Amino acid sequence: MAPKRATSFDSPAFLRKLDKGKSVHDFRNGQVIFSQGDLADSVFYVQAGKVKETVVSEHGKQAILAIVGAGQFFGERSLMDGYPLRMCSATSMGHSTLLRFRKEVVVRLLHQDAEFADHFVSYLLARTVRVEEDLVNQLFNSTEKRLARLLLVLANFGKDNGHQNVIPKITQDTLAQMVGASRSRVSSFMNKFRKLGFIDYDADLRVNSSLLEMVLRD
């Protein structure tokens, strides 16, 4: 399955409606934004950078749920009744700038402004479709294709304003967790992709659009 257009909420007009409950925060690489079990009292929007969401089981096993990029919300589960605590942790990947919105402000706007509610719900539905696509990818595609698709998604391949082909500060350990494979297997495929000219990496990881061939190949 080829990567779809990145799901983003990129309307300044709608974001301005949340100004009364907004604060701006900068996070350094590896800084924790919130932890699993914290009070869920706000929603975040990524203005710049990337954020990693992770969950830890009762037995201490960690899994990466998502990597959230610019133009996307995270922590929106806090808007639902019956979820007073964070179900996952969020950590900044590289430098990031986030907008924090108080829960009560967002909930009130969803109830009082039908236009904003329609726009926000449409964004959440599009994100749900993306999660379903990720699940199908995980269940039915090979490790090699899952890795290729992940790299294209992280590079925002197919987004309206063109993809950002440089992915900063992501380790092969993180990629391995996200595709459900060993680090050595991911390393082998990354070397293969580089030899084929699909990617290039040194300090940063550069993804070429030719990598799409790997995803579309039968």
Backbone as numpy.savetxt, mean C-alpha at the origin, in Angstrom:
# Nx Ny Nz CAx CAy CAz Cx Cy Cz
-2.40 -12.19 -14.11 -3.24 -11.00 -14.11 -2.37 -9.75 -14.11
-2.60 -8.83 -15.08 -1.81 -7.62 -15.16 -2.24 -6.66 -14.07
-1.30 -5.83 -13.57 -1.66 -4.86 -12.55 -2.61 -3.82 -13.09
-3.59 -3.43 -12.27 -4.54 -2.41 -12.66 -4.01 -1.05 -12.24
-4.78 -0.01 -12.67 -4.43 1.35 -12.27 -4.44 1.46 -10.75
-3.44 2.17 -10.21 -3.35 2.30 -8.76 -4.59 3.00 -8.21
-5.09 2.52 -7.08 -6.27 3.09 -6.45 -5.83 4.26 -5.57
-6.35 5.47 -5.85 -5.96 6.63 -5.06 -7.13 7.57 -4.87
-7.06 8.34 -3.83 -8.05 9.36 -3.49 -7.33 10.68 -3.66
-7.36 11.23 -4.88 -6.47 12.35 -5.19 -7.23 13.65 -5.44
-8.32 13.87 -4.69 -9.10 15.07 -4.89 -8.85 16.08 -3.77
-8.10 17.16 -4.03 -7.85 18.17 -3.00 -9.13 18.78 -2.45
-10.16 18.91 -3.30 -11.41 19.52 -2.85 -12.05 18.70 -1.75
-12.03 17.37 -1.88 -12.63 16.53 -0.85 -11.75 16.48 0.40
-10.44 16.50 0.23 -9.56 16.50 1.39 -9.71 17.78 2.21
-9.99 18.89 1.54 -10.16 20.16 2.25 -11.37 20.12 3.19
-12.34 19.27 2.88 -13.51 19.16 3.74 -13.15 18.57 5.10
-11.97 17.96 5.20 -11.52 17.36 6.44 -10.54 18.24 7.21
-10.38 19.51 6.76 -9.35 20.37 7.33 -9.49 20.56 8.84
-10.72 20.61 9.36 -10.91 20.89 10.78 -10.38 19.77 11.68
-10.29 18.58 11.13 -9.79 17.47 11.94 -8.43 16.98 11.50
-7.68 17.83 10.78 -6.44 17.39 10.14 -5.20 17.88 10.87
-4.18 17.03 10.89 -2.84 17.43 11.32 -1.84 16.76 10.39
-0.69 17.40 10.19 0.34 16.91 9.27 1.51 16.36 10.07
2.00 15.18 9.66 3.08 14.53 10.40 4.12 13.99 9.42
5.39 14.17 9.76 6.50 13.61 8.99 7.09 12.43 9.77
7.41 11.35 9.06 7.98 10.16 9.67 9.26 9.77 8.94
10.23 9.35 9.70 11.49 8.90 9.12 11.40 7.41 8.78
12.38 6.91 8.05 12.41 5.51 7.66 12.39 4.60 8.89
11.46 3.65 8.90 11.37 2.68 9.98 10.61 3.16 11.20
10.14 4.40 11.19 9.42 4.92 12.35 8.00 4.35 12.40
7.59 3.91 13.57 6.25 3.33 13.75 5.21 4.45 13.84
4.16 4.32 13.04 3.07 5.30 13.02 2.02 4.92 14.06
1.63 3.67 14.07 0.83 3.11 15.16 1.10 1.62 15.23
0.80 1.03 16.39 1.09 -0.38 16.61 -0.20 -1.18 16.77
-0.12 -2.44 16.46 -1.24 -3.36 16.65 -1.69 -3.32 18.11
-2.99 -3.10 18.35 -3.51 -3.00 19.70 -3.66 -1.59 20.22
-3.11 -0.58 19.48 -3.30 0.82 19.87 -4.76 1.24 19.69
-5.14 2.32 20.33 -6.48 2.86 20.17 -6.67 3.34 18.74
-7.77 2.92 18.11 -8.06 3.29 16.72 -8.92 4.56 16.72
-8.26 5.71 16.73 -8.98 6.97 16.88 -8.80 7.91 15.71
-8.20 7.43 14.61 -7.92 8.32 13.49 -7.70 7.53 12.20
-7.78 8.27 11.10 -7.51 7.73 9.76 -6.34 8.51 9.18
-5.48 7.85 8.44 -4.31 8.50 7.85 -4.41 8.52 6.32
-3.81 9.55 5.74 -3.71 9.70 4.28 -2.25 9.94 3.94
-1.74 9.20 2.96 -0.33 9.33 2.57 -0.20 10.46 1.56
0.41 11.54 1.99 0.65 12.66 1.08 1.91 12.43 0.25
2.93 11.83 0.88 4.17 11.50 0.17 4.83 10.32 0.88
5.48 9.46 0.09 6.17 8.31 0.66 5.33 7.05 0.63
5.76 6.06 1.42 5.07 4.78 1.49 5.01 4.30 2.93
3.96 3.50 3.23 3.75 2.97 4.57 3.50 1.48 4.46
4.13 0.72 5.36 3.96 -0.74 5.39 3.03 -1.11 6.53
1.99 -1.92 6.23 1.07 -2.42 7.24 1.40 -3.88 7.52
1.59 -4.23 8.79 1.95 -5.59 9.18 1.06 -6.06 10.32
0.92 -7.37 10.44 0.16 -7.96 11.54 0.98 -9.10 12.13
0.88 -9.27 13.45 1.61 -10.33 14.15 0.59 -11.27 14.80
0.77 -12.59 14.57 -0.14 -13.57 15.15 0.15 -13.78 16.62
-0.71 -14.54 17.29 -0.52 -14.84 18.71 0.78 -15.60 18.95
1.27 -16.30 17.93 2.49 -17.09 18.05 3.73 -16.30 17.59
3.54 -15.01 17.29 4.68 -14.18 16.95 5.06 -14.16 15.48
4.26 -14.77 14.62 4.56 -14.76 13.19 4.05 -13.48 12.56
4.91 -12.81 11.80 4.55 -11.53 11.19 4.22 -11.70 9.71
3.22 -10.95 9.24 2.85 -10.94 7.82 2.64 -9.50 7.37
3.02 -9.22 6.14 2.81 -7.89 5.56 1.46 -7.88 4.87
0.59 -6.98 5.30 -0.74 -6.89 4.72 -0.76 -6.05 3.45
-0.04 -4.93 3.48 -0.08 -4.03 2.33 1.04 -3.01 2.44
1.37 -2.43 1.29 2.22 -1.25 1.24 1.37 -0.14 0.63
1.18 0.93 1.38 0.28 2.01 1.00 1.10 3.19 0.50
0.73 3.70 -0.67 1.49 4.79 -1.27 0.74 6.10 -1.29
1.34 7.10 -1.92 0.76 8.44 -1.98 -0.62 8.40 -2.61
-1.55 9.17 -2.03 -2.91 9.22 -2.54 -3.82 8.17 -1.93
-3.33 7.43 -0.93 -4.13 6.37 -0.32 -4.31 6.59 1.18
-5.45 6.12 1.68 -5.73 6.13 3.11 -5.28 4.80 3.72
-5.07 4.81 5.02 -4.92 3.57 5.77 -5.44 3.82 7.19
-5.75 2.73 7.88 -6.34 2.85 9.20 -7.82 3.14 9.18
-8.47 2.98 7.99 -9.89 3.31 7.87 -10.80 2.31 8.57
-10.26 1.17 9.00 -11.06 0.22 9.78 -11.56 0.88 11.08
-10.84 1.88 11.55 -11.23 2.56 12.79 -12.59 3.25 12.66
-13.06 3.47 11.43 -14.34 4.13 11.22 -15.52 3.20 11.52
-15.27 1.91 11.59 -16.32 0.93 11.81 -16.59 0.73 13.30
-17.87 0.58 13.64 -18.22 0.26 15.02 -17.70 -1.14 15.37
-17.28 -1.31 16.60 -16.83 -2.62 17.04 -15.35 -2.88 16.84
-14.60 -1.87 16.34 -13.15 -2.02 16.15 -12.43 -0.88 16.87
-12.41 -0.91 18.22 -11.80 0.19 18.98 -10.27 0.18 18.96
-9.66 -0.97 18.57 -8.21 -1.09 18.60 -7.66 -1.37 17.20
-6.41 -0.97 17.00 -5.75 -1.22 15.71 -5.55 -2.72 15.51
-5.90 -3.20 14.33 -5.74 -4.62 14.01 -4.38 -4.94 13.41
-3.60 -3.88 13.09 -2.28 -4.08 12.50 -1.38 -2.93 12.92
-0.12 -3.02 12.53 0.84 -1.94 12.77 1.16 -1.25 11.45
1.56 0.02 11.53 1.94 0.77 10.34 3.31 1.40 10.57
4.19 1.25 9.58 5.57 1.73 9.69 5.95 2.48 8.42
6.63 3.60 8.58 7.06 4.38 7.42 8.19 3.68 6.68
8.10 3.66 5.36 9.17 3.13 4.50 9.88 4.31 3.85
11.05 4.63 4.32 11.69 5.86 3.88 11.00 7.03 4.57
11.26 8.24 4.08 10.59 9.42 4.64 9.17 9.49 4.10
8.22 9.80 4.96 6.84 9.93 4.52 6.19 11.13 5.19
5.25 11.73 4.49 4.43 12.82 5.03 2.99 12.37 5.03
2.36 12.39 6.21 1.01 11.86 6.37 0.07 12.92 6.90
-1.18 12.84 6.45 -2.24 13.64 7.04 -3.02 12.73 7.98
-3.22 13.20 9.21 -3.98 12.44 10.20 -5.33 13.12 10.41
-6.41 12.35 10.26 -7.75 12.88 10.43 -8.41 12.21 11.64
-8.98 13.01 12.51 -9.66 12.46 13.67 -10.89 11.66 13.24
-11.08 10.53 13.85 -12.17 9.62 13.50 -13.52 10.30 13.50
-13.81 11.07 14.54 -15.14 11.66 14.66 -15.44 12.66 13.54
-14.39 13.33 13.04 -14.57 14.29 11.95 -14.94 13.57 10.65
-14.24 12.47 10.37 -14.52 11.71 9.15 -15.92 11.09 9.21
-16.26 10.51 10.34 -17.58 9.88 10.50 -18.68 10.91 10.33
-18.52 12.08 10.92 -19.54 13.12 10.80 -19.70 13.56 9.34
-18.60 13.71 8.64 -18.66 14.13 7.24 -19.32 13.06 6.37
-19.04 11.80 6.66 -19.67 10.72 5.91 -21.19 10.73 6.08
-21.66 11.14 7.25 -23.10 11.19 7.51 -23.75 12.45 6.96
-23.00 13.54 6.90 -23.60 14.83 6.56 -23.38 15.28 5.12
-22.38 14.74 4.46 -22.04 15.19 3.10 -22.13 14.00 2.14
-23.23 13.93 1.41 -23.47 12.79 0.52 -22.43 12.71 -0.59
-21.98 13.85 -1.09 -21.00 13.86 -2.18 -19.67 13.29 -1.70
-19.24 13.74 -0.51 -18.00 13.21 0.05 -18.14 11.71 0.33
-19.29 11.30 0.89 -19.51 9.88 1.21 -19.44 9.03 -0.04
-20.05 9.49 -1.13 -20.01 8.73 -2.39 -18.58 8.59 -2.88
-17.81 9.67 -2.81 -16.43 9.66 -3.30 -15.57 8.73 -2.44
-15.74 8.81 -1.13 -14.94 8.01 -0.21 -15.30 6.53 -0.35
-16.59 6.21 -0.43 -17.01 4.82 -0.57 -16.53 4.24 -1.91
-16.56 5.04 -2.97 -16.05 4.57 -4.27 -14.58 4.22 -4.18
-13.81 5.04 -3.45 -12.39 4.75 -3.24 -12.22 3.44 -2.48
-12.99 3.24 -1.41 -12.87 2.03 -0.61 -13.27 0.79 -1.41
-14.29 0.90 -2.26 -14.70 -0.23 -3.08 -13.61 -0.59 -4.09
-12.99 0.44 -4.68 -11.90 0.18 -5.62 -10.73 -0.50 -4.92
-10.46 -0.10 -3.67 -9.39 -0.72 -2.91 -9.74 -2.17 -2.57
-11.02 -2.44 -2.28 -11.45 -3.81 -2.01 -11.23 -4.70 -3.22
-11.54 -4.17 -4.41 -11.30 -4.93 -5.65 -9.82 -5.24 -5.79
-8.98 -4.27 -5.46 -7.53 -4.47 -5.53 -7.09 -5.60 -4.59
-7.65 -5.63 -3.38 -7.31 -6.69 -2.42 -7.74 -8.05 -2.97
-8.91 -8.12 -3.60 -9.37 -9.38 -4.18 -8.44 -9.83 -5.30
-7.98 -8.88 -6.12 -7.04 -9.21 -7.19 -5.73 -9.74 -6.62
-5.29 -9.14 -5.52 -4.07 -9.61 -4.86 -4.25 -11.04 -4.36
-5.43 -11.35 -3.82 -5.70 -12.69 -3.33 -5.69 -13.71 -4.47
-6.34 -13.37 -5.59 -6.33 -14.25 -6.75 -4.91 -14.47 -7.24
-4.14 -13.39 -7.28 -2.73 -13.49 -7.69 -1.96 -14.44 -6.78
-2.21 -14.34 -5.47 -1.50 -15.17 -4.50 -1.88 -16.64 -4.65
-3.15 -16.91 -4.98 -3.64 -18.28 -5.04 -3.28 -18.99 -6.34
-3.25 -18.27 -7.45 -3.18 -18.94 -8.74 -1.93 -18.67 -9.57
-1.15 -17.68 -9.22 0.03 -17.39 -10.02 1.29 -17.96 -9.37
2.29 -18.21 -10.19 3.57 -18.72 -9.70 4.28 -17.65 -8.90
5.28 -18.05 -8.13 6.06 -17.09 -7.35 6.68 -16.04 -8.26
7.17 -16.46 -9.41 7.81 -15.54 -10.34 6.83 -14.46 -10.81
5.61 -14.87 -11.17 4.62 -13.90 -11.62 4.13 -13.03 -10.47
4.01 -13.61 -9.28 3.57 -12.81 -8.13 4.58 -11.71 -7.84
5.86 -12.06 -7.93 6.91 -11.07 -7.68 6.89 -9.99 -8.75
6.76 -10.38 -10.00 6.73 -9.41 -11.09 5.55 -8.45 -10.93
4.38 -9.00 -10.60 3.20 -8.16 -10.42 3.38 -7.20 -9.25
3.95 -7.70 -8.15 4.17 -6.85 -6.98 5.08 -5.67 -7.32
6.15 -5.93 -8.04 7.08 -4.85 -8.40 6.39 -3.81 -9.27
5.55 -4.25 -10.20 4.83 -3.30 -11.05 3.83 -2.48 -10.24
3.16 -3.12 -9.30 2.21 -2.40 -8.45 2.93 -1.37 -7.59
4.07 -1.76 -6.99 4.83 -0.83 -6.15 5.36 0.35 -6.96
5.57 0.14 -8.25 6.04 1.21 -9.13 4.89 2.02 -9.71
3.66 1.75 -9.23 2.46 2.46 -9.70 2.26 2.31 -11.20
2.61 1.15 -11.73 2.47 0.92 -13.17 1.00 1.01 -13.57
0.72 1.82 -14.61 -0.64 1.96 -15.11 -1.38 3.14 -14.52
-0.76 3.86 -13.56 -1.43 5.03 -13.00 -1.52 6.12 -14.05
-2.56 6.95 -13.98 -2.85 7.93 -15.02 -1.67 8.85 -15.32
-0.95 9.27 -14.28 0.14 10.22 -14.49 1.47 9.55 -14.77
1.43 8.28 -15.14 2.66 7.57 -15.46 3.25 6.92 -14.23
3.92 5.78 -14.44 4.40 5.07 -13.27 5.72 5.65 -12.76
5.93 5.51 -11.49 7.18 5.94 -10.85 8.06 4.71 -10.78
9.06 4.63 -11.67 9.75 3.36 -11.83 10.83 3.10 -10.79
11.02 4.03 -9.85 12.02 3.83 -8.80 11.29 3.50 -7.49
11.63 2.34 -6.90 11.06 1.93 -5.63 12.16 2.03 -4.58
12.15 3.03 -3.71 13.23 3.18 -2.73 13.03 2.33 -1.49
14.14 1.89 -0.92 14.18 1.31 0.43 13.19 0.17 0.64
13.29 -0.86 -0.17 12.51 -2.07 0.09 13.46 -3.26 0.00
13.46 -4.10 0.99 14.40 -5.21 1.04 13.82 -6.45 0.39
14.70 -7.39 0.05 14.23 -8.65 -0.50 13.49 -9.47 0.54
13.82 -9.27 1.81 13.06 -9.93 2.87 11.60 -9.47 2.85
11.39 -8.17 2.67 10.03 -7.63 2.59 9.30 -8.17 1.37
9.97 -8.19 0.23 9.36 -8.73 -0.99 8.99 -10.20 -0.80
9.88 -10.95 -0.13 9.61 -12.38 0.09 8.37 -12.58 0.95
8.23 -11.77 1.99 7.04 -11.87 2.84 5.78 -11.56 2.05
5.85 -10.60 1.17 4.65 -10.17 0.44 4.21 -11.17 -0.62
5.14 -11.90 -1.20 4.76 -12.88 -2.23 4.65 -14.29 -1.66
4.98 -14.46 -0.38 4.87 -15.77 0.25 5.90 -16.76 -0.24
7.16 -16.33 -0.27 8.25 -17.20 -0.73 9.49 -16.96 0.12
10.48 -17.83 -0.03 11.72 -17.64 0.71 12.53 -16.50 0.10
13.41 -15.93 0.92 14.24 -14.85 0.42 15.16 -15.33 -0.70
15.69 -16.55 -0.58 16.60 -17.06 -1.61 15.89 -17.22 -2.95
14.61 -17.62 -2.89 13.85 -17.78 -4.14 13.58 -16.42 -4.78
13.23 -15.44 -3.95 13.02 -14.09 -4.46 14.31 -13.53 -5.04
15.43 -13.76 -4.35 16.72 -13.28 -4.83 17.06 -13.88 -6.20
16.74 -15.16 -6.38 17.00 -15.83 -7.65 16.20 -15.18 -8.78
14.91 -14.89 -8.52 14.08 -14.26 -9.55 14.50 -12.82 -9.79
14.93 -12.11 -8.76 15.38 -10.73 -8.95 16.62 -10.69 -9.83
17.54 -11.62 -9.62 18.72 -11.71 -10.48 18.33 -12.01 -11.92
17.34 -12.90 -12.08 16.87 -13.24 -13.42 16.26 -12.02 -14.10
15.41 -11.28 -13.37 14.77 -10.08 -13.93 15.82 -9.05 -14.33
16.88 -8.93 -13.52 17.92 -7.95 -13.84 18.69 -8.36 -15.10
19.00 -9.64 -15.23 19.71 -10.12 -16.42 18.88 -9.92 -17.69
17.56 -10.03 -17.55 16.67 -9.85 -18.70 16.37 -8.38 -18.99
16.86 -7.48 -18.14 16.65 -6.05 -18.35 15.31 -5.54 -17.84
14.60 -6.37 -17.06 13.30 -5.95 -16.54 13.44 -4.98 -15.37
14.51 -5.14 -14.59 14.75 -4.28 -13.44 16.24 -3.96 -13.35
16.53 -2.97 -12.53 17.92 -2.63 -12.22 17.94 -2.16 -10.78
18.88 -2.61 -10.00 18.91 -2.16 -8.62 20.34 -2.03 -8.11
20.51 -0.96 -7.34 21.74 -0.70 -6.62 21.30 -0.13 -5.27
21.31 1.18 -5.09 20.77 1.76 -3.87 19.24 1.70 -3.89
18.67 1.97 -5.06 17.23 1.92 -5.26 16.90 0.85 -6.29
15.65 0.48 -6.34 15.18 -0.53 -7.28 14.43 0.16 -8.42
14.89 -0.03 -9.64 14.27 0.59 -10.81 13.53 -0.49 -11.61
12.26 -0.26 -11.86 11.41 -1.23 -12.55 11.09 -0.71 -13.95
11.38 -1.51 -14.97 11.09 -1.15 -16.35 9.74 -1.73 -16.78
9.05 -1.02 -17.64 7.72 -1.47 -18.08 7.77 -2.81 -18.80
8.95 -3.20 -19.28 9.09 -4.50 -19.96 8.82 -5.67 -19.01
8.84 -5.41 -17.69 8.54 -6.47 -16.72 7.12 -6.99 -16.89
6.27 -6.17 -17.50 4.88 -6.60 -17.74 4.83 -7.88 -18.58
5.86 -8.09 -19.40 5.92 -9.31 -20.21 5.88 -10.56 -19.33
6.52 -10.48 -18.18 6.57 -11.63 -17.26 5.17 -11.93 -16.70
4.39 -10.86 -16.42 3.06 -11.04 -15.87 2.10 -11.59 -16.92
2.24 -11.15 -18.16 1.31 -11.55 -19.21 1.67 -12.88 -19.86
2.87 -13.36 -19.60 3.32 -14.59 -20.25 2.53 -15.80 -19.75
2.15 -16.67 -20.66 1.41 -17.90 -20.29 2.32 -18.89 -19.61
